[in-house]
Protein backbone atom coordinates (compact mmCIF):
# COMPACT_ATOMS: atom_id res chain seq x y z
CA UNK A 1 0.00 0.00 0.00
CA UNK A 2 1.20 3.51 -0.83
CA UNK A 3 1.94 5.74 2.17
CA UNK A 4 0.81 9.29 2.84
CA UNK A 5 1.41 11.70 5.71
CA UNK A 6 -0.97 12.88 8.43
CA UNK A 7 0.79 15.06 10.98
CA UNK A 8 3.66 12.97 12.32
CA UNK A 9 2.22 9.71 11.00
CA UNK A 10 2.94 7.82 7.80
CA UNK A 11 -0.29 6.00 6.95
CA UNK A 12 -1.79 3.90 4.19
CA UNK A 13 -3.03 6.03 1.29
CA UNK A 14 -6.50 4.59 1.87
CA UNK A 15 -7.76 4.26 5.43
CA UNK A 16 -10.85 2.61 6.87
CA UNK A 17 -13.87 4.49 8.14
CA UNK A 18 -15.27 2.19 10.81
CA UNK A 19 -18.69 3.82 11.30
CA UNK A 20 -20.52 1.35 9.04
CA UNK A 21 -19.71 -1.49 11.42
CA UNK A 22 -21.91 -0.01 14.16
CA UNK A 23 -24.02 2.80 12.81
CA UNK A 24 -25.96 4.58 10.07
CA UNK A 25 -26.61 2.11 7.23
CA UNK A 26 -29.27 -0.26 8.49
CA UNK A 27 -28.54 -3.15 10.85
CA UNK A 28 -24.82 -3.41 11.69
CA UNK A 29 -23.02 -6.74 11.32
CA UNK A 30 -22.37 -8.96 14.31
CA UNK A 31 -19.26 -7.95 16.31
CA UNK A 32 -17.31 -10.98 15.14
CA UNK A 33 -18.04 -10.05 11.51
CA UNK A 34 -16.87 -6.50 12.16
CA UNK A 35 -13.72 -7.78 13.84
CA UNK A 36 -12.97 -10.04 10.87
CA UNK A 37 -13.28 -7.08 8.52
CA UNK A 38 -10.90 -5.00 10.65
CA UNK A 39 -8.36 -7.82 10.63
CA UNK A 40 -8.66 -8.19 6.86
CA UNK A 41 -8.01 -4.47 6.49
CA UNK A 42 -4.76 -4.96 8.40
CA UNK A 43 -3.83 -7.84 6.09
CA UNK A 44 -4.38 -5.55 3.08
CA UNK A 45 -1.97 -2.94 4.42
CA UNK A 46 -4.45 -0.50 5.94
CA UNK A 47 -2.89 1.35 8.88
CA UNK A 48 -5.37 4.23 9.38
CA UNK A 49 -8.53 3.42 11.32
CA UNK A 50 -11.19 6.05 12.00
CA UNK A 51 -13.91 5.82 14.66
CA UNK A 52 -15.82 8.21 16.93
CA UNK A 53 -17.62 8.41 20.26
CA UNK A 54 -20.86 8.90 18.33
CA UNK A 55 -20.75 5.70 16.26
CA UNK A 56 -23.01 3.17 17.92
CA UNK A 57 -22.95 5.50 20.95
CA UNK A 58 -19.52 4.14 21.89
CA UNK A 59 -20.03 0.64 20.56
CA UNK A 60 -17.81 1.22 17.53
CA UNK A 61 -14.87 2.34 19.67
CA UNK A 62 -15.30 -0.77 21.82
CA UNK A 63 -15.31 -2.98 18.72
CA UNK A 64 -12.29 -1.28 17.16
CA UNK A 65 -10.33 -1.19 20.40
CA UNK A 66 -10.87 -4.88 21.12
CA UNK A 67 -10.25 -6.08 17.56
CA UNK A 68 -7.07 -4.05 17.05
CA UNK A 69 -5.60 -4.14 20.56
CA UNK A 70 -2.89 -6.64 19.64
CA UNK A 71 -1.91 -4.44 16.67
CA UNK A 72 -2.02 -1.07 18.41
CA UNK A 73 1.64 -0.30 17.65
CA UNK A 74 1.09 -0.98 13.92
CA UNK A 75 -1.75 1.46 13.30
CA UNK A 76 -2.72 5.12 13.46
CA UNK A 77 -5.86 5.23 15.58
CA UNK A 78 -8.28 8.13 15.09
CA UNK A 79 -11.39 9.05 17.04
CA UNK A 80 -13.62 12.08 17.58
CA UNK A 81 -15.29 13.97 20.39
CA UNK A 82 -17.51 16.97 20.82
CA UNK A 83 -20.50 14.99 19.54
CA UNK A 84 -21.60 11.90 21.43
CA UNK A 85 -24.53 10.00 22.83
CA UNK A 86 -26.02 11.43 26.01
CA UNK A 87 -28.54 9.55 28.16
CA UNK A 88 -31.89 11.25 28.73
CA UNK A 89 -35.04 9.89 30.45
CA UNK A 90 -36.40 8.89 27.03
CA UNK A 91 -33.21 7.32 25.74
CA UNK A 92 -29.75 8.06 24.35
CA UNK A 93 -29.56 11.01 21.97
CA UNK A 94 -26.88 12.62 19.84
CA UNK A 95 -25.61 15.86 21.39
CA UNK A 96 -23.10 18.36 20.00
CA UNK A 97 -21.17 19.80 22.95
CA UNK A 98 -17.88 21.62 22.40
CA UNK A 99 -17.36 22.87 25.94
CA UNK A 100 -13.89 21.99 27.25
CA UNK A 101 -15.31 19.85 30.06
CA UNK A 102 -17.40 17.86 27.59
CA UNK A 103 -14.44 17.31 25.28
CA UNK A 104 -12.30 16.10 28.17
CA UNK A 105 -15.00 13.63 29.22
CA UNK A 106 -15.50 12.42 25.66
CA UNK A 107 -11.78 11.76 25.37
CA UNK A 108 -11.53 9.89 28.68
CA UNK A 109 -14.51 7.74 27.71
CA UNK A 110 -12.99 7.05 24.29
CA UNK A 111 -9.64 6.06 25.77
CA UNK A 112 -11.40 3.58 28.03
CA UNK A 113 -13.49 2.05 25.25
CA UNK A 114 -10.54 1.87 22.86
CA UNK A 115 -8.38 0.25 25.53
CA UNK A 116 -5.45 2.57 24.87
CA UNK A 117 -3.51 5.25 26.74
CA UNK A 118 -3.34 7.67 23.82
CA UNK A 119 -5.30 8.45 20.64
CA UNK A 120 -3.07 9.24 17.68
CA UNK A 121 -5.44 11.70 15.97
CA UNK A 122 -8.40 13.14 17.84
CA UNK A 123 -10.95 15.23 15.94
CA UNK A 124 -13.53 17.74 17.03
CA UNK A 125 -16.44 15.93 15.38
CA UNK A 126 -18.56 19.06 14.97
CA UNK A 127 -17.90 22.66 15.92
CA UNK A 128 -20.42 23.59 18.59
CA UNK A 129 -21.37 27.06 17.41
CA UNK A 130 -22.33 28.07 20.96
CA UNK A 131 -18.69 27.69 21.98
CA UNK A 132 -15.80 29.67 20.43
CA UNK A 133 -13.68 27.35 18.32
CA UNK A 134 -10.64 28.65 20.20
CA UNK A 135 -12.06 27.25 23.47
CA UNK A 136 -12.76 23.81 22.03
CA UNK A 137 -9.37 23.60 20.34
CA UNK A 138 -7.75 24.83 23.55
CA UNK A 139 -9.23 21.81 25.32
CA UNK A 140 -7.87 19.52 22.60
CA UNK A 141 -4.47 21.18 22.97
CA UNK A 142 -4.60 20.46 26.71
CA UNK A 143 -5.18 16.78 25.89
CA UNK A 144 -2.05 16.79 23.73
CA UNK A 145 -0.02 18.29 26.56
CA UNK A 146 -1.45 15.70 28.95
CA UNK A 147 -0.25 12.89 26.65
CA UNK A 148 -3.76 11.58 25.97
CA UNK A 149 -3.79 12.71 22.32
CA UNK A 150 -0.88 12.91 19.88
CA UNK A 151 -2.40 15.25 17.27
CA UNK A 152 -5.71 16.98 16.67
CA UNK A 153 -8.10 17.40 13.77
CA UNK A 154 -11.39 19.05 12.85
CA UNK A 155 -14.44 17.73 11.01
CA UNK A 156 -16.88 19.63 8.77
CA UNK A 157 -15.36 23.11 9.25
CA UNK A 158 -14.86 26.08 6.96
CA UNK A 159 -11.52 27.55 5.98
CA UNK A 160 -12.16 30.49 8.30
CA UNK A 161 -12.76 28.24 11.31
CA UNK A 162 -9.76 26.11 10.41
CA UNK A 163 -7.50 29.16 10.44
CA UNK A 164 -8.84 30.29 13.82
CA UNK A 165 -8.28 26.82 15.24
CA UNK A 166 -4.80 26.49 13.78
CA UNK A 167 -3.79 29.74 15.50
CA UNK A 168 -4.44 28.00 18.84
CA UNK A 169 -2.82 24.64 18.06
CA UNK A 170 -1.51 23.03 14.84
CA UNK A 171 -4.26 21.11 13.07
CA UNK A 172 -2.99 17.84 11.61
CA UNK A 173 -6.09 16.92 9.61
CA UNK A 174 -9.48 18.13 8.43
CA UNK A 175 -12.19 15.58 7.72
CA UNK A 176 -15.17 16.42 5.51
CA UNK A 177 -17.33 14.68 2.94
CA UNK A 178 -15.59 14.81 -0.43
CA UNK A 179 -16.14 12.89 -3.64
CA UNK A 180 -16.99 13.55 -7.26
CA UNK A 181 -20.56 14.34 -6.20
CA UNK A 182 -19.69 16.41 -3.11
CA UNK A 183 -17.20 19.08 -4.09
CA UNK A 184 -17.64 21.78 -1.43
CA UNK A 185 -14.09 21.36 -0.02
CA UNK A 186 -12.84 22.78 -3.33
CA UNK A 187 -14.33 26.19 -2.48
CA UNK A 188 -11.74 27.10 0.17
CA UNK A 189 -10.83 24.47 2.75
CA UNK A 190 -8.54 22.37 0.53
CA UNK A 191 -6.45 25.46 -0.17
CA UNK A 192 -6.39 26.35 3.53
CA UNK A 193 -5.22 22.84 4.39
CA UNK A 194 -2.41 23.11 1.88
CA UNK A 195 -1.30 26.46 3.28
CA UNK A 196 -1.39 25.25 6.89
CA UNK A 197 0.10 21.80 6.31
CA UNK A 198 -3.04 19.92 7.35
CA UNK A 199 -3.94 16.67 5.60
CA UNK A 200 -7.43 16.50 4.14
CA UNK A 201 -9.31 13.26 4.94
CA UNK A 202 -12.35 12.70 2.70
CA UNK A 203 -15.16 10.73 4.27
CA UNK A 204 -17.96 9.17 2.19
CA UNK A 205 -15.51 9.07 -0.77
CA UNK A 206 -17.76 6.74 -2.77
CA UNK A 207 -20.75 9.07 -2.24
CA UNK A 208 -22.48 6.90 0.36
CA UNK A 209 -22.62 4.06 -2.15
CA UNK A 210 -23.81 6.06 -5.16
CA UNK A 211 -20.44 5.85 -6.92
CA UNK A 212 -20.28 2.09 -6.39
CA UNK A 213 -22.89 1.80 -9.12
CA UNK A 214 -25.03 -0.89 -7.56
CA UNK A 215 -27.58 1.33 -5.83
CA UNK A 216 -30.03 2.07 -8.64
CA UNK A 217 -33.19 2.01 -6.52
CA UNK A 218 -33.37 3.61 -3.06
CA UNK A 219 -36.81 2.19 -2.20
CA UNK A 220 -35.18 -0.83 -0.57
CA UNK A 221 -33.02 1.07 1.90
CA UNK A 222 -33.56 0.05 5.52
CA UNK A 223 -35.91 2.24 7.52
CA UNK A 224 -33.01 3.37 9.74
CA UNK A 225 -30.56 4.02 6.90
CA UNK A 226 -29.37 7.64 7.23
CA UNK A 227 -29.61 8.11 3.46
CA UNK A 228 -33.41 8.14 3.77
CA UNK A 229 -33.11 11.59 5.33
CA UNK A 230 -30.71 12.99 2.73
CA UNK A 231 -32.22 15.07 -0.11
CA UNK A 232 -29.98 13.52 -2.77
CA UNK A 233 -31.43 10.10 -1.97
CA UNK A 234 -35.07 11.19 -2.08
CA UNK A 235 -36.66 8.99 -4.80
CA UNK A 236 -37.48 11.79 -7.23
CA UNK A 237 -34.06 13.44 -6.85
CA UNK A 238 -32.16 10.19 -6.91
CA UNK A 239 -33.75 9.25 -10.22
CA UNK A 240 -32.06 12.27 -11.79
CA UNK A 241 -28.72 11.38 -10.22
CA UNK A 242 -28.90 7.74 -11.33
CA UNK A 243 -28.96 8.99 -14.91
CA UNK A 244 -25.26 9.83 -14.49
CA UNK A 245 -24.23 6.26 -13.71
CA UNK A 246 -24.24 4.64 -17.16
CA UNK A 247 -21.54 6.97 -18.51
CA UNK A 248 -19.65 6.76 -15.22
CA UNK A 249 -19.61 2.96 -15.26
CA UNK A 250 -18.52 2.97 -18.90
CA UNK A 251 -15.52 5.09 -17.93
CA UNK A 252 -14.67 2.65 -15.14
CA UNK A 253 -14.68 -0.19 -17.66
CA UNK A 254 -12.44 1.83 -19.94
CA UNK A 255 -9.95 2.41 -17.11
CA UNK A 256 -10.14 -1.26 -16.10
CA UNK A 257 -11.46 -0.88 -12.57
CA UNK A 258 -14.73 -0.99 -10.65
CA UNK A 259 -16.88 2.12 -10.16
CA UNK A 260 -15.93 2.32 -6.47
CA UNK A 261 -12.23 2.08 -7.35
CA UNK A 262 -12.67 4.85 -9.91
CA UNK A 263 -14.15 7.17 -7.27
CA UNK A 264 -11.28 6.49 -4.86
CA UNK A 265 -8.64 6.76 -7.57
CA UNK A 266 -10.03 10.19 -8.53
CA UNK A 267 -9.38 11.41 -4.99
CA UNK A 268 -5.91 9.85 -4.81
CA UNK A 269 -4.96 11.53 -8.09
CA UNK A 270 -6.56 14.83 -7.16
CA UNK A 271 -3.96 15.61 -4.49
CA UNK A 272 -1.18 13.59 -2.84
CA UNK A 273 -2.22 15.11 0.50
CA UNK A 274 -5.65 13.44 0.48
CA UNK A 275 -6.26 10.26 2.50
CA UNK A 276 -9.77 8.90 1.85
CA UNK A 277 -11.47 6.67 4.42
CA UNK A 278 -14.16 4.55 2.74
CA UNK A 279 -16.26 2.38 5.01
CA UNK A 280 -18.01 -0.92 4.38
CA UNK A 281 -19.59 -3.90 6.10
CA UNK A 282 -18.47 -6.27 3.36
CA UNK A 283 -15.00 -7.82 3.11
CA UNK A 284 -15.20 -8.10 -0.68
CA UNK A 285 -15.96 -4.39 -0.90
CA UNK A 286 -13.08 -3.70 1.48
CA UNK A 287 -10.70 -5.59 -0.80
CA UNK A 288 -12.07 -3.73 -3.80
CA UNK A 289 -11.60 -0.36 -2.09
CA UNK A 290 -8.03 -1.04 -1.05
CA UNK A 291 -7.24 -2.09 -4.61
CA UNK A 292 -7.99 1.44 -5.79
CA UNK A 293 -4.49 2.50 -4.77
CA UNK A 294 -3.16 0.65 -7.83
CA UNK A 295 -5.51 2.33 -10.34
CA UNK A 296 -3.83 4.81 -12.70
CA UNK A 297 -5.81 7.72 -14.16
CA UNK A 298 -4.63 10.03 -16.92
CA UNK A 299 -5.33 13.79 -16.92
CA UNK A 300 -7.93 13.07 -19.62
CA UNK A 301 -9.70 10.59 -17.34
CA UNK A 302 -9.74 13.18 -14.55
CA UNK A 303 -11.22 15.83 -16.84
CA UNK A 304 -13.91 13.52 -18.16
CA UNK A 305 -14.91 12.43 -14.67
CA UNK A 306 -15.19 15.99 -13.44
CA UNK A 307 -17.19 17.04 -16.49
CA UNK A 308 -19.63 14.19 -15.90
CA UNK A 309 -20.24 14.40 -12.14
CA UNK A 310 -20.02 17.84 -10.59
CA UNK A 311 -21.98 20.51 -8.73
CA UNK A 312 -24.10 21.28 -11.77
CA UNK A 313 -25.01 17.72 -12.74
CA UNK A 314 -25.70 16.32 -9.24
CA UNK A 315 -29.13 17.20 -7.84
CA UNK A 316 -30.04 17.82 -4.20
CA UNK A 317 -28.30 18.91 -1.04
CA UNK A 318 -26.06 16.46 0.76
CA UNK A 319 -27.79 16.93 4.14
CA UNK A 320 -31.22 17.84 5.45
CA UNK A 321 -31.83 21.43 6.55
CA UNK A 322 -31.30 20.45 10.20
CA UNK A 323 -28.02 18.69 9.50
CA UNK A 324 -26.85 21.52 7.25
CA UNK A 325 -27.32 23.92 10.17
CA UNK A 326 -24.91 21.84 12.24
CA UNK A 327 -21.96 21.96 9.85
CA UNK A 328 -19.65 24.90 9.23
CA UNK A 329 -18.45 24.15 5.72
CA UNK A 330 -18.75 26.32 2.64
CA UNK A 331 -21.39 24.66 0.46
CA UNK A 332 -22.30 24.51 -3.18
CA UNK A 333 -26.08 24.68 -3.35
CA UNK A 334 -27.56 22.64 -6.16
CA UNK A 335 -31.10 22.50 -7.47
BALO-961614 format. One record per residue (C-alpha): residue number from 1; residue in one letter; x, y, z. Coordinates in steps of 0.001 Angstrom, whole numbers, plus 500000, padded with zeros to 6 digits. Layout:
BEGIN
   lumse   lodo        x        y        z
     NUM      A        X        Y        Z
...
***
This chain:
BEGIN
   lumse   lodo        x        y        z
       1      X   500000   500000   500000
       2      X   501201   503506   499174
       3      X   501938   505736   502166
       4      X   500814   509293   502840
       5      X   501410   511696   505713
       6      X   499027   512880   508434
       7      X   500785   515059   510985
       8      X   503662   512970   512324
       9      X   502220   509708   511003
      10      X   502937   507819   507799
      11      X   499707   506001   506950
      12      X   498214   503898   504188
      13      X   496972   506025   501288
      14      X   493496   504589   501874
      15      X   492239   504262   505429
      16      X   489154   502614   506867
      17      X   486135   504492   508137
      18      X   484734   502186   510809
      19      X   481306   503817   511296
      20      X   479476   501354   509038
      21      X   480291   498510   511421
      22      X   478088   499988   514158
      23      X   475976   502802   512814
      24      X   474038   504576   510073
      25      X   473390   502105   507226
      26      X   470726   499739   508493
      27      X   471460   496855   510846
      28      X   475184   496595   511689
      29      X   476975   493264   511317
      30      X   477633   491044   514308
      31      X   480735   492051   516310
      32      X   482691   489015   515137
      33      X   481958   489945   511514
      34      X   483125   493496   512162
      35      X   486279   492219   513841
      36      X   487030   489958   510871
      37      X   486724   492917   508518
      38      X   489095   494998   510648
      39      X   491642   492181   510633
      40      X   491342   491814   506865
      41      X   491990   495534   506491
      42      X   495236   495035   508399
      43      X   496167   492157   506089
      44      X   495620   494445   503082
      45      X   498028   497057   504424
      46      X   495551   499501   505939
      47      X   497105   501348   508880
      48      X   494630   504230   509376
      49      X   491467   503416   511322
      50      X   488808   506053   511998
      51      X   486090   505822   514655
      52      X   484182   508214   516935
      53      X   482381   508407   520257
      54      X   479136   508903   518329
      55      X   479246   505704   516264
      56      X   476995   503172   517925
      57      X   477054   505497   520949
      58      X   480478   504139   521890
      59      X   479975   500642   520557
      60      X   482195   501218   517529
      61      X   485126   502340   519671
      62      X   484698   499226   521819
      63      X   484686   497019   518722
      64      X   487715   498720   517160
      65      X   489670   498807   520404
      66      X   489130   495124   521124
      67      X   489750   493923   517561
      68      X   492930   495951   517048
      69      X   494400   495855   520556
      70      X   497115   493356   519642
      71      X   498094   495557   516673
      72      X   497977   498930   518415
      73      X   501645   499701   517647
      74      X   501093   499018   513916
      75      X   498246   501460   513295
      76      X   497279   505124   513460
      77      X   494142   505234   515577
      78      X   491720   508134   515092
      79      X   488613   509046   517037
      80      X   486375   512077   517579
      81      X   484714   513966   520388
      82      X   482490   516973   520815
      83      X   479496   514990   519536
      84      X   478402   511904   521428
      85      X   475470   509996   522825
      86      X   473984   511428   526009
      87      X   471455   509551   528157
      88      X   468105   511246   528732
      89      X   464963   509887   530449
      90      X   463601   508891   527033
      91      X   466790   507320   525739
      92      X   470250   508065   524352
      93      X   470437   511012   521969
      94      X   473117   512617   519841
      95      X   474393   515864   521387
      96      X   476898   518364   520003
      97      X   478833   519803   522949
      98      X   482119   521619   522403
      99      X   482635   522866   525943
     100      X   486108   521987   527249
     101      X   484693   519855   530065
     102      X   482599   517865   527587
     103      X   485562   517310   525275
     104      X   487702   516098   528168
     105      X   485002   513634   529222
     106      X   484498   512420   525663
     107      X   488224   511765   525370
     108      X   488468   509894   528680
     109      X   485488   507740   527711
     110      X   487008   507046   524292
     111      X   490362   506065   525766
     112      X   488600   503584   528030
     113      X   486509   502051   525251
     114      X   489462   501868   522863
     115      X   491624   500247   525532
     116      X   494553   502567   524874
     117      X   496494   505247   526741
     118      X   496655   507666   523819
     119      X   494698   508449   520643
     120      X   496927   509236   517676
     121      X   494564   511699   515968
     122      X   491598   513138   517841
     123      X   489045   515225   515937
     124      X   486467   517742   517034
     125      X   483563   515933   515382
     126      X   481442   519060   514971
     127      X   482104   522662   515918
     128      X   479579   523591   518593
     129      X   478625   527062   517411
     130      X   477667   528067   520957
     131      X   481314   527692   521977
     132      X   484196   529669   520429
     133      X   486324   527346   518319
     134      X   489360   528646   520204
     135      X   487940   527248   523471
     136      X   487239   523809   522027
     137      X   490635   523603   520344
     138      X   492250   524831   523548
     139      X   490771   521812   525316
     140      X   492127   519522   522595
     141      X   495530   521178   522974
     142      X   495404   520461   526710
     143      X   494822   516783   525890
     144      X   497948   516789   523729
     145      X   499978   518295   526563
     146      X   498549   515695   528947
     147      X   499746   512892   526648
     148      X   496242   511581   525971
     149      X   496207   512708   522323
     150      X   499118   512913   519876
     151      X   497600   515249   517272
     152      X   494295   516983   516669
     153      X   491900   517404   513774
     154      X   488609   519051   512853
     155      X   485562   517730   511007
     156      X   483120   519632   508772
     157      X   484638   523107   509252
     158      X   485137   526081   506963
     159      X   488483   527549   505977
     160      X   487840   530487   508305
     161      X   487238   528237   511311
     162      X   490243   526111   510405
     163      X   492499   529161   510442
     164      X   491158   530289   513825
     165      X   491723   526820   515243
     166      X   495202   526491   513776
     167      X   496213   529741   515502
     168      X   495564   528003   518840
     169      X   497182   524635   518059
     170      X   498491   523026   514836
     171      X   495737   521114   513067
     172      X   497009   517844   511614
     173      X   493911   516919   509614
     174      X   490522   518127   508433
     175      X   487808   515578   507725
     176      X   484834   516418   505508
     177      X   482672   514677   502944
     178      X   484410   514806   499565
     179      X   483862   512885   496363
     180      X   483012   513549   492743
     181      X   479443   514335   493797
     182      X   480307   516408   496889
     183      X   482797   519084   495912
     184      X   482356   521780   498567
     185      X   485912   521360   499976
     186      X   487157   522782   496670
     187      X   485670   526187   497524
     188      X   488258   527096   500172
     189      X   489168   524469   502749
     190      X   491463   522370   500534
     191      X   493554   525458   499831
     192      X   493611   526347   503528
     193      X   494781   522838   504393
     194      X   497587   523113   501876
     195      X   498699   526460   503279
     196      X   498607   525249   506893
     197      X   500097   521802   506314
     198      X   496959   519921   507347
     199      X   496061   516668   505597
     200      X   492566   516496   504139
     201      X   490687   513264   504943
     202      X   487649   512697   502696
     203      X   484840   510727   504268
     204      X   482038   509169   502188
     205      X   484491   509066   499234
     206      X   482242   506735   497228
     207      X   479252   509070   497762
     208      X   477520   506904   500365
     209      X   477380   504064   497848
     210      X   476185   506064   494837
     211      X   479556   505849   493076
     212      X   479718   502092   493612
     213      X   477109   501799   490878
     214      X   474967   499110   492445
     215      X   472421   501333   494167
     216      X   469968   502075   491364
     217      X   466806   502006   493479
     218      X   466629   503606   496945
     219      X   463193   502187   497804
     220      X   464816   499167   499425
     221      X   466982   501071   501903
     222      X   466445   500049   505516
     223      X   464088   502243   507523
     224      X   466990   503374   509742
     225      X   469438   504022   506900
     226      X   470629   507635   507230
     227      X   470388   508114   503462
     228      X   466590   508138   503770
     229      X   466889   511595   505332
     230      X   469290   512995   502729
     231      X   467785   515070   499894
     232      X   470020   513517   497233
     233      X   468574   510104   498029
     234      X   464932   511189   497923
     235      X   463342   508990   495195
     236      X   462523   511791   492766
     237      X   465938   513445   493154
     238      X   467838   510188   493088
     239      X   466246   509251   489781
     240      X   467940   512275   488205
     241      X   471283   511377   489777
     242      X   471100   507745   488666
     243      X   471043   508986   485085
     244      X   474737   509825   485509
     245      X   475770   506264   486289
     246      X   475760   504643   482839
     247      X   478458   506969   481494
     248      X   480349   506764   484782
     249      X   480389   502963   484743
     250      X   481479   502974   481102
     251      X   484475   505094   482065
     252      X   485334   502648   484864
     253      X   485323   499812   482341
     254      X   487562   501834   480060
     255      X   490049   502407   482886
     256      X   489857   498745   483896
     257      X   488536   499121   487425
     258      X   485274   499011   489346
     259      X   483119   502122   489838
     260      X   484075   502319   493526
     261      X   487767   502083   492650
     262      X   487327   504848   490086
     263      X   485851   507170   492728
     264      X   488717   506492   495137
     265      X   491361   506761   492425
     266      X   489974   510186   491466
     267      X   490624   511408   495009
     268      X   494090   509847   495187
     269      X   495042   511531   491910
     270      X   493445   514835   492842
     271      X   496043   515611   495510
     272      X   498816   513589   497159
     273      X   497775   515110   500495
     274      X   494351   513439   500479
     275      X   493737   510261   502504
     276      X   490226   508902   501848
     277      X   488531   506673   504424
     278      X   485842   504550   502741
     279      X   483742   502378   505012
     280      X   481990   499084   504378
     281      X   480407   496104   506102
     282      X   481532   493733   503359
     283      X   485004   492179   503109
     284      X   484801   491904   499316
     285      X   484037   495606   499099
     286      X   486924   496297   501476
     287      X   489305   494405   499201
     288      X   487928   496272   496200
     289      X   488400   499641   497915
     290      X   491968   498955   498949
     291      X   492763   497906   495388
     292      X   492010   501445   494212
     293      X   495507   502500   495231
     294      X   496840   500653   492166
     295      X   494494   502333   489657
     296      X   496168   504812   487303
     297      X   494185   507722   485841
     298      X   495369   510032   483076
     299      X   494666   513790   483075
     300      X   492074   513071   480383
     301      X   490295   510592   482657
     302      X   490256   513176   485449
     303      X   488783   515829   483158
     304      X   486088   513519   481837
     305      X   485090   512427   485334
     306      X   484813   515992   486555
     307      X   482809   517043   483510
     308      X   480372   514193   484102
     309      X   479761   514398   487862
     310      X   479975   517838   489411
     311      X   478019   520507   491272
     312      X   475899   521283   488227
     313      X   474993   517717   487257
     314      X   474296   516318   490758
     315      X   470869   517201   492161
     316      X   469957   517817   495795
     317      X   471698   518915   498962
     318      X   473937   516463   500760
     319      X   472210   516933   504139
     320      X   468778   517839   505452
     321      X   468170   521428   506549
     322      X   468698   520454   510201
     323      X   471982   518688   509501
     324      X   473146   521518   507252
     325      X   472676   523918   510173
     326      X   475086   521841   512242
     327      X   478037   521964   509846
     328      X   480355   524905   509230
     329      X   481555   524155   505719
     330      X   481254   526317   502644
     331      X   478609   524656   500464
     332      X   477702   524512   496816
     333      X   473919   524677   496654
     334      X   472441   522638   493843
     335      X   468900   522500   492531
***
